[in-house]
Amino acid sequence: MGNCPRLIPVFMSFSALGLSAPLLRSIQAQGYTAPYPIQSQAIPAILKGKDLLGIAQTGSGKTASFALPILELYQQKQAGRNRYVRTLVLVPTRELAVQIEEVFRAFGRELDRPVKTLAVYGGVSINPQMMKMSGTDVLVATPGRLLDLIEHKAVHVSEVETLVLDEADKMLNLGFQEEVNKILAMLPVRRQNLLFSATLSQDVEDLMAKLLTDPVRVTVQEEATVPELIKQVAYQVLSEKKGPLLRYLIRQHDMQQVLVFASSIRTADNVVGKLKKHGIEAAAFHGDRSQGGRTEALRQFKAGKLRVLVATDLASRGIDIKFLPFVINYELPRSPKDYVHRIGRTGRAEASGEAISLITTEDAHHFKIIQKKMGVRVEILPTDDIDLQGQ
């Protein structure tokens, strides 16, 4: 795939990065054998108290690169005041908040001193989150919900020692700049700042200049490049035959775990309905579903109890599954960047994966642009000879 960088482990051990025995046990229990490039560079810098700028895609081991050193540093601290969090992680979506909370909890299980991590986000009742806030060390939050909690005096940010802004580009693109600025104004001046972004846009550059002091810069992968372990293929198909072709591919490849992307909530729901009607267990994952419904669908999908998850682009960065074998673009996204984020749900770390796109005549030009931006040519297969009767 041309000059696309491949994310491979660096030949060193986690113990060489300055992490203690309890964390090393947790790392081993999670099945990790060697650090990835962003981890080997970021962990020592964060342990030294440096500010950091990380330019990295999802799937690069980014979350562990800040979770591990933050957990390590907590082992050296005295307990803080109740409801005065000392680590704040700001994220653009509730799915990412939950994902990061899970990473902190997984790595923190063996620690001598427990570190309480809590994810808070909108779309659900604020009262249970307010009740759970007591004793929280690491708070993972979407900006709007954090401001609500501060207003209710459920949490205080005046003693934050480490600030993490994850997926800063998406946060700014989604219009959170005003909320982020309000939060920054409430934080103490002296603190460690860690900024992660998939791209380095002008808005991110401006935020970096405002936030970071002499930062360590870590760049892992360029935007709109695809890991070599993702096999891409496309099928030319008439619009009215997309549904039958999708069901054919799921059965033909015996796909037991496949993430399907649609461009709208309505299409996602329609696809799920048709799949269920034809005996294929599926669930939708989008903003119109309740948080509980989305969490349960994702849990079942990760556990292998749900065969198909049909998602809108809300999930293109928020879903993190170690070994997801298939991604299907039922509809193409609007931008090449979103295409890369979508198919990047598979082929993560060292696991191979396959990304399939269903291309109509109307999609052909747009798909050419996507391929040009990626610098990758994707084979487009005809479907005229495929028997879709009964699918």
C-alpha positions in Angstrom: 0.0 0.0 0.0 2.6 2.5 -1.0 4.2 4.3 1.9 1.5 3.7 4.4 3.1 3.2 7.8 2.3 -0.1 9.6 1.6 0.0 13.3 4.0 -2.6 14.7 5.3 -3.1 18.2 8.6 -1.5 19.1 11.0 -4.2 20.3 11.2 -3.2 23.9 9.3 -4.1 27.0 6.8 -2.1 29.0 9.1 -2.5 32.0 11.7 -0.4 30.2 9.2 2.5 30.2 9.3 3.1 34.0 6.0 1.4 34.9 5.7 -0.5 38.2 5.1 -4.2 38.8 1.3 -3.9 39.5 0.7 -2.1 36.2 3.0 -4.6 34.4 0.8 -7.4 35.7 -2.3 -5.6 34.4 -0.7 -5.1 31.0 0.2 -8.8 30.8 -3.3 -9.8 31.9 -4.8 -7.7 29.1 -2.6 -9.7 26.6 -0.2 -6.9 25.6 3.3 -8.1 25.0 5.2 -5.0 23.8 4.4 -1.3 23.5 3.3 0.4 20.3 5.2 3.4 18.9 3.0 6.1 20.6 3.2 4.2 23.9 7.0 3.9 23.9 7.4 7.6 23.2 4.5 9.1 25.2 4.7 7.1 28.5 8.2 8.2 29.6 7.5 11.8 28.6 4.2 11.9 30.6 5.9 10.2 33.6 8.4 13.1 33.6 5.5 15.6 33.7 6.0 16.9 30.2 3.2 18.4 28.0 2.6 16.2 25.0 1.1 16.5 21.5 0.1 13.2 20.0 -1.0 13.0 16.3 -2.4 9.5 16.0 -5.4 7.6 14.6 -7.6 5.5 16.8 -6.3 2.0 16.9 -2.7 3.1 17.5 -2.7 2.4 21.3 -3.3 6.0 22.1 -5.5 5.6 25.1 -3.0 3.3 26.9 -0.3 5.8 26.2 -1.8 8.3 28.6 -3.8 5.9 30.9 -0.8 3.9 32.0 1.4 6.8 33.1 -1.5 8.6 34.8 -2.3 5.5 36.8 1.4 5.1 37.6 1.6 8.7 38.9 -1.5 8.2 41.1 0.4 5.6 43.1 2.8 8.3 44.2 0.1 10.8 45.3 -1.8 11.3 48.5 -5.6 11.1 48.3 -7.1 14.4 47.2 -10.2 16.3 48.4 -13.6 14.6 47.6 -15.1 15.8 44.3 -12.0 17.8 43.4 -10.7 15.7 40.4 -7.1 15.8 39.6 -7.1 14.2 36.2 -9.6 15.4 33.6 -10.0 13.8 30.2 -12.2 15.7 27.7 -13.7 13.8 24.8 -16.1 14.6 22.0 -18.5 11.6 22.3 -20.1 9.4 25.0 -18.9 6.2 23.3 -15.2 7.4 23.6 -15.8 8.4 27.2 -17.0 4.9 28.1 -14.2 3.3 26.1 -11.5 5.3 27.9 -13.1 4.6 31.3 -12.9 0.9 30.5 -9.2 1.2 29.6 -8.4 2.9 32.9 -10.4 0.3 34.9 -8.8 -2.6 33.1 -5.3 -1.4 33.7 -6.0 -0.3 37.2 -7.2 -3.6 38.6 -3.8 -4.7 40.1 -2.9 -1.4 41.7 -2.0 -1.2 45.4 -4.0 2.1 45.6 -7.3 1.9 43.7 -7.9 4.8 41.2 -11.6 5.6 40.6 -12.4 6.5 37.0 -15.8 7.8 36.0 -17.2 8.6 32.5 -19.9 11.3 32.3 -21.8 12.4 29.2 -25.1 13.9 28.1 -28.1 12.0 26.8 -28.8 10.4 30.1 -30.0 11.6 33.5 -27.5 13.7 35.4 -28.5 12.6 38.9 -26.9 9.1 38.9 -23.7 10.7 37.6 -23.7 13.3 40.4 -24.1 10.5 42.9 -21.2 8.5 41.5 -18.9 11.4 41.5 -17.8 11.0 45.1 -14.2 9.7 45.3 -13.5 10.1 41.6 -9.8 10.5 40.7 -10.0 10.4 36.9 -13.0 12.1 35.3 -13.7 11.4 31.6 -16.2 13.8 30.3 -17.9 15.4 27.3 -17.7 19.2 27.6 -21.4 20.0 27.9 -22.1 17.5 30.6 -19.0 18.5 32.6 -20.2 22.1 32.6 -23.6 20.9 33.9 -21.9 19.0 36.7 -19.7 22.0 37.6 -22.8 24.2 37.7 -24.5 21.7 40.1 -21.4 21.8 42.3 -21.1 18.0 41.8 -17.5 18.3 40.8 -14.7 20.9 41.0 -11.9 21.3 38.5 -9.8 23.9 40.4 -7.2 21.2 41.5 -6.8 19.4 38.1 -3.1 18.4 37.7 -3.4 16.6 34.4 -5.6 17.6 31.5 -6.1 15.3 28.5 -7.9 16.5 25.4 -8.6 13.4 23.2 -9.6 13.6 19.6 -9.3 17.4 19.7 -10.0 17.8 16.0 -13.4 16.1 16.3 -14.2 18.0 19.5 -13.6 21.3 17.6 -15.4 20.1 14.5 -18.5 19.3 16.5 -18.6 22.8 17.9 -17.3 22.3 21.4 -14.8 25.2 21.2 -16.8 27.6 23.4 -17.4 24.9 26.1 -13.7 23.8 26.0 -12.7 27.5 26.5 -15.0 27.8 29.5 -13.5 24.7 31.1 -9.9 25.8 30.4 -10.6 29.1 32.2 -11.6 27.2 35.3 -8.5 25.1 35.5 -5.4 25.9 37.5 -2.6 27.5 35.5 0.0 25.0 36.6 -0.9 21.6 35.2 0.3 19.0 32.7 -1.5 19.1 29.3 -1.8 16.2 26.9 -3.4 16.9 23.5 -4.3 14.1 21.1 -5.7 14.6 17.6 -5.9 12.6 14.4 -5.2 15.7 12.3 -3.3 19.0 12.9 -5.8 21.5 11.5 -5.5 25.3 12.1 -8.0 25.1 15.0 -5.9 22.4 16.6 -2.7 24.4 16.0 -4.3 27.4 17.8 -5.4 25.2 20.7 -2.0 23.7 20.9 -0.3 27.1 21.1 -2.7 28.1 23.8 -2.5 24.9 25.8 1.0 23.3 25.5 4.3 24.5 26.9 7.4 23.0 25.2 5.6 19.8 24.3 7.0 16.5 23.4 5.6 15.8 19.9 4.6 12.2 18.9 3.4 11.5 15.4 2.3 8.0 14.6 0.4 7.9 11.4 -0.6 10.4 8.7 -4.2 11.2 8.0 -6.1 9.3 5.3 -3.7 6.3 5.3 -4.8 2.8 5.9 -2.9 0.1 7.8 -1.6 -2.6 5.6 -3.5 -5.3 7.4 -6.8 -4.1 6.1 -7.8 -5.8 2.8 -10.2 -3.5 0.9 -12.7 -4.6 -1.8 -15.8 -3.1 -3.3 -18.8 -4.4 -5.1 -20.7 -2.5 -7.9 -24.4 -2.9 -7.2 -27.8 -1.4 -8.0 -29.3 0.6 -5.2 -32.3 -1.7 -4.9 -30.0 -4.8 -4.6 -27.8 -3.4 -1.7 -29.9 -5.2 1.0 -29.8 -8.6 -0.7 -26.1 -8.2 -1.5 -25.3 -7.3 2.1 -27.1 -10.4 3.4 -25.4 -12.6 0.7 -22.0 -11.4 1.8 -22.7 -12.0 5.5 -23.8 -15.5 4.7 -21.2 -16.3 2.0 -18.2 -15.2 4.2 -19.9 -16.7 7.3 -19.4 -13.3 9.1 -20.1 -13.8 12.8 -19.1 -10.3 13.7 -19.5 -7.4 11.2 -19.8 -3.7 11.6 -22.0 -2.1 8.9 -21.9 1.6 8.3 -24.9 3.6 7.0 -25.1 7.4 6.5 -28.4 8.0 8.2 -30.4 6.8 11.3 -33.3 5.9 9.0 -31.1 3.7 6.8 -29.5 2.1 9.7 -32.9 1.1 11.2 -34.1 -0.1 7.8 -31.1 -2.3 7.3 -31.5 -3.8 10.8 -35.1 -4.5 10.2 -34.4 -6.3 6.9 -31.5 -8.3 8.4 -33.7 -9.5 11.3 -36.5 -10.3 8.9 -34.1 -12.7 7.1 -32.9 -14.4 10.2 -29.7 -12.4 10.8 -29.4 -11.0 14.3 -28.6 -7.3 14.2 -28.9 -4.1 16.2 -28.7 -0.4 15.4 -26.1 2.0 17.0 -26.9 5.7 16.6 -27.9 8.9 18.4 -31.6 8.1 18.4 -31.2 5.1 20.6 -31.1 5.5 24.3 -27.7 5.3 26.0 -28.7 2.1 27.7 -29.7 0.6 24.4 -26.5 1.6 22.7 -24.3 0.4 25.5 -26.1 -3.0 25.6 -25.9 -3.4 21.8 -22.2 -2.7 21.9 -21.6 -5.0 24.8 -23.4 -7.9 23.0 -21.5 -7.1 19.8 -18.1 -7.1 21.5 -19.0 -10.4 23.3 -19.8 -12.1 20.0 -23.5 -12.5 21.0 -24.7 -10.1 18.2 -23.7 -10.9 14.6 -24.2 -7.4 13.0 -24.0 -3.9 14.4 -25.3 -1.2 12.0 -23.9 2.2 12.9 -23.9 5.8 11.7 -20.7 7.8 11.7 -21.2 8.6 15.4 -19.5 5.3 16.0 -16.6 5.6 13.5 -14.2 6.7 16.2 -16.0 5.5 19.3 -16.1 1.7 18.8 -12.9 -0.1 19.9 -12.8 -3.9 19.3 -9.5 -5.7 19.3 -10.2 -8.3 16.7 -13.1 -7.1 14.4 -12.8 -9.1 11.2 -15.2 -7.2 8.9 -16.4 -3.7 8.2 -19.0 -3.0 5.5 -19.8 0.4 4.0 -23.4 0.0 3.1 -23.2 3.7 2.2 -20.1 5.8 1.6 -19.3 8.6 4.1 -19.0 12.2 3.0 -15.3 12.5 3.3 -12.2 10.3 2.7 -11.2 11.0 6.3 -14.4 9.5 7.6 -13.9 6.5 5.3 -10.5 5.8 6.8 -11.9 6.2 10.3 -14.7 3.7 9.5 -12.6 1.0 8.0 -10.0 1.6 10.7 -12.3 -0.3 13.1 -10.8 -3.4 11.6 -7.2 -4.3 10.9 -6.2 -2.8 14.3 -2.9 -3.5 16.0 -1.7 -6.8 14.6 -5.0 -8.3 13.6 -5.9 -8.4 9.9 -9.4 -7.4 8.7 -11.5 -6.9 5.6 -13.3 -3.7 4.6 -16.0 -4.0 2.0 -17.9 -1.1 0.2 -21.1 -1.3 -1.7 -20.8 1.1 -4.7 -23.7 2.3 -6.8 -23.4 4.2 -10.1 -24.0 7.4 -8.2 -21.2 6.5 -5.8 -18.5 5.8 -8.4 -17.0 9.3 -8.7 -17.0 9.9 -5.0 -15.3 6.5 -4.4 -12.6 7.5 -6.9 -11.9 10.6 -4.9 -11.7 8.5 -1.7 -9.2 6.2 -3.3 -7.1 9.1 -4.6 -6.9 10.7 -1.2 -5.8 7.4 0.4 -3.3 6.7 -2.3 -4.8 3.2 -2.6 -6.6 1.5 -5.5 -9.5 -0.7 -4.4 -10.7 -3.5 -6.7 -14.4 -3.1 -7.7 -16.0 -6.4 -8.4 -19.2 -6.9 -10.5 -22.3 -8.5 -9.0 -24.2 -9.3 -12.1 -23.4 -13.0 -11.9 -24.3 -13.3 -8.1 -27.6 -15.0 -7.5 -29.3 -12.8 -5.0 -32.7 -14.6 -5.1 -34.0 -15.4 -1.7 -31.4 -13.2 0.1 
